[in-house]
Amino acid sequence: MAEPKFEVYKDAKGEYRFRLKAPNGETIATGEGYVAKAGCMNGIESVKENAPKAEIVDMT
């Protein structure tokens, strides 16, 4: 079975972005644009570290 993965890419403005893909290939999260690749990589690390601790807030 495939694993989830982070893909790093450049958008039309030349900024670095990431998307988190599920094992089935669907995009389940996207990051903001970063001028530097290092900022994008830090964003990925932040998601990895903080997502398991994130609370769910139902706004409905």
CHARMM-style PDB file with segment names, atoms N, HN, CA, C and O in Angstrom:
ATOM      1  N   MET     1       0.842  -1.184   0.000  1.00  0.00      PROA
ATOM      2  CA  MET     1       0.000   0.000   0.000  1.00  0.00      PROA
ATOM      3  C   MET     1       0.889   1.250   0.000  1.00  0.00      PROA
ATOM      4  O   MET     1       1.906   1.296   0.692  1.00  0.00      PROA
ATOM      5  N   ALA     2       0.507   2.230  -0.758  1.00  0.00      PROA
ATOM      6  HN  ALA     2      -0.319   2.194  -1.320  1.00  0.00      PROA
ATOM      7  CA  ALA     2       1.265   3.481  -0.829  1.00  0.00      PROA
ATOM      8  C   ALA     2       1.147   4.257   0.479  1.00  0.00      PROA
ATOM      9  O   ALA     2       0.231   4.035   1.271  1.00  0.00      PROA
ATOM     10  N   GLU     3       2.069   5.149   0.681  1.00  0.00      PROA
ATOM     11  HN  GLU     3       2.813   5.330   0.037  1.00  0.00      PROA
ATOM     12  CA  GLU     3       2.081   6.013   1.867  1.00  0.00      PROA
ATOM     13  C   GLU     3       1.693   7.427   1.455  1.00  0.00      PROA
ATOM     14  O   GLU     3       1.843   7.790   0.288  1.00  0.00      PROA
ATOM     15  N   PRO     4       1.190   8.242   2.406  1.00  0.00      PROA
ATOM     16  CA  PRO     4       0.970   9.653   2.079  1.00  0.00      PROA
ATOM     17  C   PRO     4       2.305  10.321   1.777  1.00  0.00      PROA
ATOM     18  O   PRO     4       3.353   9.856   2.225  1.00  0.00      PROA
ATOM     19  N   LYS     5       2.265  11.412   1.017  1.00  0.00      PROA
ATOM     20  HN  LYS     5       1.413  11.789   0.653  1.00  0.00      PROA
ATOM     21  CA  LYS     5       3.521  12.094   0.692  1.00  0.00      PROA
ATOM     22  C   LYS     5       3.281  13.594   0.559  1.00  0.00      PROA
ATOM     23  O   LYS     5       2.184  14.045   0.231  1.00  0.00      PROA
ATOM     24  N   PHE     6       4.333  14.341   0.822  1.00  0.00      PROA
ATOM     25  HN  PHE     6       5.224  13.975   1.089  1.00  0.00      PROA
ATOM     26  CA  PHE     6       4.355  15.772   0.583  1.00  0.00      PROA
ATOM     27  C   PHE     6       5.040  16.009  -0.748  1.00  0.00      PROA
ATOM     28  O   PHE     6       6.125  15.481  -0.993  1.00  0.00      PROA
ATOM     29  N   GLU     7       4.419  16.799  -1.611  1.00  0.00      PROA
ATOM     30  HN  GLU     7       3.538  17.229  -1.412  1.00  0.00      PROA
ATOM     31  CA  GLU     7       5.027  17.190  -2.874  1.00  0.00      PROA
ATOM     32  C   GLU     7       5.369  18.671  -2.791  1.00  0.00      PROA
ATOM     33  O   GLU     7       4.531  19.482  -2.399  1.00  0.00      PROA
ATOM     34  N   VAL     8       6.595  19.025  -3.158  1.00  0.00      PROA
ATOM     35  HN  VAL     8       7.276  18.365  -3.476  1.00  0.00      PROA
ATOM     36  CA  VAL     8       7.052  20.413  -3.191  1.00  0.00      PROA
ATOM     37  C   VAL     8       7.128  20.828  -4.657  1.00  0.00      PROA
ATOM     38  O   VAL     8       7.682  20.113  -5.492  1.00  0.00      PROA
ATOM     39  N   TYR     9       6.563  21.995  -4.954  1.00  0.00      PROA
ATOM     40  HN  TYR     9       6.113  22.576  -4.276  1.00  0.00      PROA
ATOM     41  CA  TYR     9       6.545  22.466  -6.341  1.00  0.00      PROA
ATOM     42  C   TYR     9       6.551  23.986  -6.373  1.00  0.00      PROA
ATOM     43  O   TYR     9       6.362  24.636  -5.345  1.00  0.00      PROA
ATOM     44  N   LYS    10       6.769  24.549  -7.557  1.00  0.00      PROA
ATOM     45  HN  LYS    10       6.923  24.021  -8.392  1.00  0.00      PROA
ATOM     46  CA  LYS    10       6.698  26.003  -7.748  1.00  0.00      PROA
ATOM     47  C   LYS    10       5.382  26.328  -8.445  1.00  0.00      PROA
ATOM     48  O   LYS    10       4.977  25.650  -9.389  1.00  0.00      PROA
ATOM     49  N   ASP    11       4.724  27.378  -7.959  1.00  0.00      PROA
ATOM     50  HN  ASP    11       5.053  27.928  -7.192  1.00  0.00      PROA
ATOM     51  CA  ASP    11       3.464  27.802  -8.575  1.00  0.00      PROA
ATOM     52  C   ASP    11       3.726  28.780  -9.719  1.00  0.00      PROA
ATOM     53  O   ASP    11       4.880  29.047 -10.056  1.00  0.00      PROA
ATOM     54  N   ALA    12       2.672  29.309 -10.310  1.00  0.00      PROA
ATOM     55  HN  ALA    12       1.735  29.092 -10.036  1.00  0.00      PROA
ATOM     56  CA  ALA    12       2.792  30.209 -11.456  1.00  0.00      PROA
ATOM     57  C   ALA    12       3.548  31.494 -11.128  1.00  0.00      PROA
ATOM     58  O   ALA    12       4.125  32.121 -12.016  1.00  0.00      PROA
ATOM     59  N   LYS    13       3.546  31.889  -9.842  1.00  0.00      PROA
ATOM     60  HN  LYS    13       3.077  31.380  -9.121  1.00  0.00      PROA
ATOM     61  CA  LYS    13       4.267  33.095  -9.422  1.00  0.00      PROA
ATOM     62  C   LYS    13       5.720  32.806  -9.072  1.00  0.00      PROA
ATOM     63  O   LYS    13       6.466  33.719  -8.717  1.00  0.00      PROA
ATOM     64  N   GLY    14       6.127  31.546  -9.168  1.00  0.00      PROA
ATOM     65  HN  GLY    14       5.521  30.805  -9.456  1.00  0.00      PROA
ATOM     66  CA  GLY    14       7.494  31.169  -8.842  1.00  0.00      PROA
ATOM     67  C   GLY    14       7.722  30.912  -7.366  1.00  0.00      PROA
ATOM     68  O   GLY    14       8.866  30.779  -6.931  1.00  0.00      PROA
ATOM     69  N   GLU    15       6.637  30.838  -6.578  1.00  0.00      PROA
ATOM     70  HN  GLU    15       5.707  30.946  -6.932  1.00  0.00      PROA
ATOM     71  CA  GLU    15       6.765  30.567  -5.150  1.00  0.00      PROA
ATOM     72  C   GLU    15       6.729  29.060  -4.896  1.00  0.00      PROA
ATOM     73  O   GLU    15       6.110  28.298  -5.639  1.00  0.00      PROA
ATOM     74  N   TYR    16       7.403  28.660  -3.836  1.00  0.00      PROA
ATOM     75  HN  TYR    16       7.906  29.279  -3.233  1.00  0.00      PROA
ATOM     76  CA  TYR    16       7.408  27.256  -3.436  1.00  0.00      PROA
ATOM     77  C   TYR    16       6.142  26.952  -2.649  1.00  0.00      PROA
ATOM     78  O   TYR    16       5.730  27.733  -1.791  1.00  0.00      PROA
ATOM     79  N   ARG    17       5.538  25.829  -2.943  1.00  0.00      PROA
ATOM     80  HN  ARG    17       5.872  25.195  -3.640  1.00  0.00      PROA
ATOM     81  CA  ARG    17       4.340  25.365  -2.237  1.00  0.00      PROA
ATOM     82  C   ARG    17       4.470  23.868  -1.989  1.00  0.00      PROA
ATOM     83  O   ARG    17       5.285  23.181  -2.605  1.00  0.00      PROA
ATOM     84  N   PHE    18       3.644  23.388  -1.071  1.00  0.00      PROA
ATOM     85  HN  PHE    18       2.982  23.946  -0.571  1.00  0.00      PROA
ATOM     86  CA  PHE    18       3.577  21.948  -0.870  1.00  0.00      PROA
ATOM     87  C   PHE    18       2.127  21.505  -0.862  1.00  0.00      PROA
ATOM     88  O   PHE    18       1.213  22.271  -0.555  1.00  0.00      PROA
ATOM     89  N   ARG    19       1.953  20.253  -1.206  1.00  0.00      PROA
ATOM     90  HN  ARG    19       2.695  19.630  -1.455  1.00  0.00      PROA
ATOM     91  CA  ARG    19       0.641  19.630  -1.066  1.00  0.00      PROA
ATOM     92  C   ARG    19       0.852  18.266  -0.422  1.00  0.00      PROA
ATOM     93  O   ARG    19       1.842  17.586  -0.694  1.00  0.00      PROA
ATOM     94  N   LEU    20      -0.075  17.880   0.422  1.00  0.00      PROA
ATOM     95  HN  LEU    20      -0.879  18.432   0.643  1.00  0.00      PROA
ATOM     96  CA  LEU    20      -0.051  16.572   1.063  1.00  0.00      PROA
ATOM     97  C   LEU    20      -1.013  15.686   0.299  1.00  0.00      PROA
ATOM     98  O   LEU    20      -2.196  15.997   0.157  1.00  0.00      PROA
ATOM     99  N   LYS    21      -0.483  14.576  -0.190  1.00  0.00      PROA
ATOM    100  HN  LYS    21       0.477  14.323  -0.075  1.00  0.00      PROA
ATOM    101  CA  LYS    21      -1.287  13.640  -0.972  1.00  0.00      PROA
ATOM    102  C   LYS    21      -1.561  12.383  -0.155  1.00  0.00      PROA
ATOM    103  O   LYS    21      -0.671  11.843   0.502  1.00  0.00      PROA
ATOM    104  N   ALA    22      -2.806  11.932  -0.210  1.00  0.00      PROA
ATOM    105  HN  ALA    22      -3.529  12.371  -0.744  1.00  0.00      PROA
ATOM    106  CA  ALA    22      -3.209  10.680   0.430  1.00  0.00      PROA
ATOM    107  C   ALA    22      -2.668   9.497  -0.373  1.00  0.00      PROA
ATOM    108  O   ALA    22      -2.263   9.667  -1.523  1.00  0.00      PROA
ATOM    109  N   PRO    23      -2.658   8.312   0.213  1.00  0.00      PROA
ATOM    110  CA  PRO    23      -2.176   7.137  -0.527  1.00  0.00      PROA
ATOM    111  C   PRO    23      -2.913   6.896  -1.843  1.00  0.00      PROA
ATOM    112  O   PRO    23      -2.348   6.303  -2.761  1.00  0.00      PROA
ATOM    113  N   ASN    24      -4.168   7.347  -1.952  1.00  0.00      PROA
ATOM    114  HN  ASN    24      -4.627   7.829  -1.206  1.00  0.00      PROA
ATOM    115  CA  ASN    24      -4.925   7.149  -3.190  1.00  0.00      PROA
ATOM    116  C   ASN    24      -4.642   8.232  -4.230  1.00  0.00      PROA
ATOM    117  O   ASN    24      -5.239   8.227  -5.306  1.00  0.00      PROA
ATOM    118  N   GLY    25      -3.726   9.172  -3.913  1.00  0.00      PROA
ATOM    119  HN  GLY    25      -3.241   9.176  -3.039  1.00  0.00      PROA
ATOM    120  CA  GLY    25      -3.334  10.211  -4.850  1.00  0.00      PROA
ATOM    121  C   GLY    25      -4.105  11.511  -4.733  1.00  0.00      PROA
ATOM    122  O   GLY    25      -3.776  12.485  -5.410  1.00  0.00      PROA
ATOM    123  N   GLU    26      -5.126  11.546  -3.885  1.00  0.00      PROA
ATOM    124  HN  GLU    26      -5.393  10.755  -3.335  1.00  0.00      PROA
ATOM    125  CA  GLU    26      -5.914  12.766  -3.716  1.00  0.00      PROA
ATOM    126  C   GLU    26      -5.182  13.769  -2.838  1.00  0.00      PROA
ATOM    127  O   GLU    26      -4.554  13.398  -1.846  1.00  0.00      PROA
ATOM    128  N   THR    27      -5.266  15.049  -3.210  1.00  0.00      PROA
ATOM    129  HN  THR    27      -5.776  15.351  -4.016  1.00  0.00      PROA
ATOM    130  CA  THR    27      -4.684  16.114  -2.400  1.00  0.00      PROA
ATOM    131  C   THR    27      -5.578  16.348  -1.192  1.00  0.00      PROA
ATOM    132  O   THR    27      -6.780  16.573  -1.329  1.00  0.00      PROA
ATOM    133  N   ILE    28      -4.973  16.291   0.005  1.00  0.00      PROA
ATOM    134  HN  ILE    28      -3.996  16.107   0.116  1.00  0.00      PROA
ATOM    135  CA  ILE    28      -5.766  16.487   1.224  1.00  0.00      PROA
ATOM    136  C   ILE    28      -5.380  17.760   1.973  1.00  0.00      PROA
ATOM    137  O   ILE    28      -6.079  18.162   2.902  1.00  0.00      PROA
ATOM    138  N   ALA    29      -4.283  18.396   1.584  1.00  0.00      PROA
ATOM    139  HN  ALA    29      -3.715  18.070   0.829  1.00  0.00      PROA
ATOM    140  CA  ALA    29      -3.891  19.671   2.194  1.00  0.00      PROA
ATOM    141  C   ALA    29      -2.903  20.369   1.272  1.00  0.00      PROA
ATOM    142  O   ALA    29      -2.142  19.727   0.549  1.00  0.00      PROA
ATOM    143  N   THR    30      -2.931  21.711   1.313  1.00  0.00      PROA
ATOM    144  HN  THR    30      -3.550  22.232   1.901  1.00  0.00      PROA
ATOM    145  CA  THR    30      -1.979  22.503   0.542  1.00  0.00      PROA
ATOM    146  C   THR    30      -1.407  23.592   1.431  1.00  0.00      PROA
ATOM    147  O   THR    30      -2.063  24.068   2.357  1.00  0.00      PROA
ATOM    148  N   GLY    31      -0.186  23.975   1.138  1.00  0.00      PROA
ATOM    149  HN  GLY    31       0.347  23.589   0.385  1.00  0.00      PROA
ATOM    150  CA  GLY    31       0.475  25.030   1.903  1.00  0.00      PROA
ATOM    151  C   GLY    31       0.438  26.354   1.166  1.00  0.00      PROA
ATOM    152  O   GLY    31       0.146  26.409  -0.029  1.00  0.00      PROA
ATOM    153  N   GLU    32       0.733  27.409   1.885  1.00  0.00      PROA
ATOM    154  HN  GLU    32       0.970  27.364   2.856  1.00  0.00      PROA
ATOM    155  CA  GLU    32       0.811  28.745   1.306  1.00  0.00      PROA
ATOM    156  C   GLU    32       2.051  28.856   0.429  1.00  0.00      PROA
ATOM    157  O   GLU    32       2.880  27.946   0.406  1.00  0.00      PROA
ATOM    158  N   GLY    33       2.182  29.965  -0.291  1.00  0.00      PROA
ATOM    159  HN  GLY    33       1.509  30.705  -0.272  1.00  0.00      PROA
ATOM    160  CA  GLY    33       3.362  30.205  -1.107  1.00  0.00      PROA
ATOM    161  C   GLY    33       4.516  30.738  -0.275  1.00  0.00      PROA
ATOM    162  O   GLY    33       4.320  31.578   0.603  1.00  0.00      PROA
ATOM    163  N   TYR    34       5.713  30.251  -0.549  1.00  0.00      PROA
ATOM    164  HN  TYR    34       5.872  29.569  -1.262  1.00  0.00      PROA
ATOM    165  CA  TYR    34       6.929  30.672   0.140  1.00  0.00      PROA
ATOM    166  C   TYR    34       7.941  31.159  -0.892  1.00  0.00      PROA
ATOM    167  O   TYR    34       8.098  30.545  -1.947  1.00  0.00      PROA
ATOM    168  N   VAL    35       8.618  32.247  -0.593  1.00  0.00      PROA
ATOM    169  HN  VAL    35       8.490  32.745   0.265  1.00  0.00      PROA
ATOM    170  CA  VAL    35       9.646  32.780  -1.492  1.00  0.00      PROA
ATOM    171  C   VAL    35      10.842  31.832  -1.536  1.00  0.00      PROA
ATOM    172  O   VAL    35      11.409  31.596  -2.603  1.00  0.00      PROA
ATOM    173  N   ALA    36      11.226  31.290  -0.382  1.00  0.00      PROA
ATOM    174  HN  ALA    36      10.766  31.481   0.485  1.00  0.00      PROA
ATOM    175  CA  ALA    36      12.387  30.408  -0.283  1.00  0.00      PROA
ATOM    176  C   ALA    36      11.949  28.956  -0.070  1.00  0.00      PROA
ATOM    177  O   ALA    36      10.976  28.688   0.635  1.00  0.00      PROA
ATOM    178  N   LYS    37      12.670  28.042  -0.677  1.00  0.00      PROA
ATOM    179  HN  LYS    37      13.460  28.260  -1.249  1.00  0.00      PROA
ATOM    180  CA  LYS    37      12.369  26.617  -0.507  1.00  0.00      PROA
ATOM    181  C   LYS    37      12.491  26.200   0.954  1.00  0.00      PROA
ATOM    182  O   LYS    37      11.740  25.347   1.427  1.00  0.00      PROA
ATOM    183  N   ALA    38      13.440  26.805   1.669  1.00  0.00      PROA
ATOM    184  HN  ALA    38      14.050  27.498   1.285  1.00  0.00      PROA
ATOM    185  CA  ALA    38      13.619  26.478   3.091  1.00  0.00      PROA
ATOM    186  C   ALA    38      12.353  26.786   3.886  1.00  0.00      PROA
ATOM    187  O   ALA    38      11.996  26.039   4.797  1.00  0.00      PROA
ATOM    188  N   GLY    39      11.672  27.880   3.549  1.00  0.00      PROA
ATOM    189  HN  GLY    39      11.962  28.487   2.809  1.00  0.00      PROA
ATOM    190  CA  GLY    39      10.421  28.219   4.223  1.00  0.00      PROA
ATOM    191  C   GLY    39       9.355  27.173   3.968  1.00  0.00      PROA
ATOM    192  O   GLY    39       8.594  26.817   4.868  1.00  0.00      PROA
ATOM    193  N   CYS    40       9.301  26.682   2.744  1.00  0.00      PROA
ATOM    194  HN  CYS    40       9.918  26.971   2.013  1.00  0.00      PROA
ATOM    195  CA  CYS    40       8.353  25.634   2.388  1.00  0.00      PROA
ATOM    196  C   CYS    40       8.645  24.361   3.178  1.00  0.00      PROA
ATOM    197  O   CYS    40       7.729  23.723   3.697  1.00  0.00      PROA
ATOM    198  N   MET    41       9.900  24.001   3.264  1.00  0.00      PROA
ATOM    199  HN  MET    41      10.644  24.519   2.842  1.00  0.00      PROA
ATOM    200  CA  MET    41      10.282  22.797   4.012  1.00  0.00      PROA
ATOM    201  C   MET    41       9.950  22.953   5.490  1.00  0.00      PROA
ATOM    202  O   MET    41       9.534  21.989   6.133  1.00  0.00      PROA
ATOM    203  N   ASN    42      10.127  24.157   6.041  1.00  0.00      PROA
ATOM    204  HN  ASN    42      10.465  24.940   5.519  1.00  0.00      PROA
ATOM    205  CA  ASN    42       9.746  24.421   7.434  1.00  0.00      PROA
ATOM    206  C   ASN    42       8.236  24.282   7.609  1.00  0.00      PROA
ATOM    207  O   ASN    42       7.775  23.786   8.637  1.00  0.00      PROA
ATOM    208  N   GLY    43       7.462  24.717   6.610  1.00  0.00      PROA
ATOM    209  HN  GLY    43       7.837  25.120   5.775  1.00  0.00      PROA
ATOM    210  CA  GLY    43       6.015  24.564   6.660  1.00  0.00      PROA
ATOM    211  C   GLY    43       5.604  23.103   6.725  1.00  0.00      PROA
ATOM    212  O   GLY    43       4.695  22.739   7.471  1.00  0.00      PROA
ATOM    213  N   ILE    44       6.268  22.275   5.951  1.00  0.00      PROA
ATOM    214  HN  ILE    44       7.007  22.570   5.345  1.00  0.00      PROA
ATOM    215  CA  ILE    44       5.997  20.831   5.987  1.00  0.00      PROA
ATOM    216  C   ILE    44       6.309  20.269   7.368  1.00  0.00      PROA
ATOM    217  O   ILE    44       5.518  19.510   7.929  1.00  0.00      PROA
ATOM    218  N   GLU    45       7.453  20.641   7.910  1.00  0.00      PROA
ATOM    219  HN  GLU    45       8.095  21.258   7.454  1.00  0.00      PROA
ATOM    220  CA  GLU    45       7.817  20.138   9.245  1.00  0.00      PROA
ATOM    221  C   GLU    45       6.810  20.586  10.297  1.00  0.00      PROA
ATOM    222  O   GLU    45       6.505  19.834  11.222  1.00  0.00      PROA
ATOM    223  N   SER    46       6.294  21.797  10.162  1.00  0.00      PROA
ATOM    224  HN  SER    46       6.541  22.408   9.410  1.00  0.00      PROA
ATOM    225  CA  SER    46       5.293  22.300  11.105  1.00  0.00      PROA
ATOM    226  C   SER    46       4.010  21.468  11.031  1.00  0.00      PROA
ATOM    227  O   SER    46       3.429  21.127  12.062  1.00  0.00      PROA
ATOM    228  N   VAL    47       3.575  21.145   9.823  1.00  0.00      PROA
ATOM    229  HN  VAL    47       4.047  21.422   8.986  1.00  0.00      PROA
ATOM    230  CA  VAL    47       2.382  20.311   9.675  1.00  0.00      PROA
ATOM    231  C   VAL    47       2.627  18.938  10.291  1.00  0.00      PROA
ATOM    232  O   VAL    47       1.775  18.420  11.013  1.00  0.00      PROA
ATOM    233  N   LYS    48       3.778  18.351  10.013  1.00  0.00      PROA
ATOM    234  HN  LYS    48       4.470  18.772   9.426  1.00  0.00      PROA
ATOM    235  CA  LYS    48       4.098  17.040  10.568  1.00  0.00      PROA
ATOM    236  C   LYS    48       4.072  17.049  12.100  1.00  0.00      PROA
ATOM    237  O   LYS    48       3.583  16.110  12.728  1.00  0.00      PROA
ATOM    238  N   GLU    49       4.600  18.113  12.684  1.00  0.00      PROA
ATOM    239  HN  GLU    49       4.998  18.876  12.174  1.00  0.00      PROA
ATOM    240  CA  GLU    49       4.698  18.201  14.142  1.00  0.00      PROA
ATOM    241  C   GLU    49       3.369  18.555  14.792  1.00  0.00      PROA
ATOM    242  O   GLU    49       3.011  17.977  15.818  1.00  0.00      PROA
ATOM    243  N   ASN    50       2.633  19.495  14.211  1.00  0.00      PROA
ATOM    244  HN  ASN    50       2.924  19.965  13.377  1.00  0.00      PROA
ATOM    245  CA  ASN    50       1.449  20.034  14.880  1.00  0.00      PROA
ATOM    246  C   ASN    50       0.138  19.356  14.530  1.00  0.00      PROA
ATOM    247  O   ASN    50      -0.790  19.390  15.337  1.00  0.00      PROA
ATOM    248  N   ALA    51       0.023  18.747  13.368  1.00  0.00      PROA
ATOM    249  HN  ALA    51       0.778  18.720  12.712  1.00  0.00      PROA
ATOM    250  CA  ALA    51      -1.252  18.151  12.968  1.00  0.00      PROA
ATOM    251  C   ALA    51      -1.753  17.076  13.924  1.00  0.00      PROA
ATOM    252  O   ALA    51      -2.949  17.050  14.217  1.00  0.00      PROA
ATOM    253  N   PRO    52      -0.903  16.193  14.422  1.00  0.00      PROA
ATOM    254  CA  PRO    52      -1.418  15.166  15.348  1.00  0.00      PROA
ATOM    255  C   PRO    52      -1.991  15.769  16.634  1.00  0.00      PROA
ATOM    256  O   PRO    52      -2.798  15.135  17.313  1.00  0.00      PROA
ATOM    257  N   LYS    53      -1.570  16.995  16.965  1.00  0.00      PROA
ATOM    258  HN  LYS    53      -0.914  17.510  16.414  1.00  0.00      PROA
ATOM    259  CA  LYS    53      -2.010  17.644  18.201  1.00  0.00      PROA
ATOM    260  C   LYS    53      -3.176  18.606  17.969  1.00  0.00      PROA
ATOM    261  O   LYS    53      -3.736  19.144  18.924  1.00  0.00      PROA
ATOM    262  N   ALA    54      -3.543  18.825  16.704  1.00  0.00      PROA
ATOM    263  HN  ALA    54      -3.089  18.388  15.928  1.00  0.00      PROA
ATOM    264  CA  ALA    54      -4.566  19.831  16.390  1.00  0.00      PROA
ATOM    265  C   ALA    54      -5.952  19.391  16.860  1.00  0.00      PROA
ATOM    266  O   ALA    54      -6.367  18.247  16.670  1.00  0.00      PROA
ATOM    267  N   GLU    55      -6.643  20.335  17.473  1.00  0.00      PROA
ATOM    268  HN  GLU    55      -6.306  21.264  17.627  1.00  0.00      PROA
ATOM    269  CA  GLU    55      -8.008  20.054  17.885  1.00  0.00      PROA
ATOM    270  C   GLU    55      -8.938  20.263  16.702  1.00  0.00      PROA
ATOM    271  O   GLU    55      -8.613  21.004  15.774  1.00  0.00      PROA
ATOM    272  N   ILE    56     -10.079  19.620  16.732  1.00  0.00      PROA
ATOM    273  HN  ILE    56     -10.343  19.018  17.485  1.00  0.00      PROA
ATOM    274  CA  ILE    56     -11.090  19.798  15.697  1.00  0.00      PROA
ATOM    275  C   ILE    56     -12.110  20.790  16.215  1.00  0.00      PROA
ATOM    276  O   ILE    56     -12.671  20.601  17.294  1.00  0.00      PROA
ATOM    277  N   VAL    57     -12.356  21.849  15.454  1.00  0.00      PROA
ATOM    278  HN  VAL    57     -11.900  22.003  14.577  1.00  0.00      PROA
ATOM    279  CA  VAL    57     -13.334  22.864  15.830  1.00  0.00      PROA
ATOM    280  C   VAL    57     -14.455  22.817  14.798  1.00  0.00      PROA
ATOM    281  O   VAL    57     -14.245  23.136  13.628  1.00  0.00      PROA
ATOM    282  N   ASP    58     -15.626  22.425  15.231  1.00  0.00      PROA
ATOM    283  HN  ASP    58     -15.796  22.166  16.181  1.00  0.00      PROA
ATOM    284  CA  ASP    58     -16.794  22.330  14.343  1.00  0.00      PROA
ATOM    285  C   ASP    58     -17.463  23.701  14.278  1.00  0.00      PROA
ATOM    286  O   ASP    58     -18.026  24.167  15.269  1.00  0.00      PROA
ATOM    287  N   MET    59     -17.401  24.346  13.114  1.00  0.00      PROA
ATOM    288  HN  MET    59     -16.943  23.968  12.309  1.00  0.00      PROA
ATOM    289  CA  MET    59     -17.930  25.693  12.941  1.00  0.00      PROA
ATOM    290  C   MET    59     -19.330  25.691  12.318  1.00  0.00      PROA
ATOM    291  O   MET    59     -19.809  26.732  11.868  1.00  0.00      PROA
ATOM    292  N   THR    60     -19.990  24.521  12.291  1.00  0.00      PROA
ATOM    293  HN  THR    60     -19.601  23.676  12.656  1.00  0.00      PROA
ATOM    294  CA  THR    60     -21.325  24.455  11.688  1.00  0.00      PROA
ATOM    295  C   THR    60     -22.400  24.834  12.654  1.00  0.00      PROA
ATOM    296  OT1 THR    60     -23.579  24.829  12.299  1.00  0.00      PROA
TER     297      THR     60
END
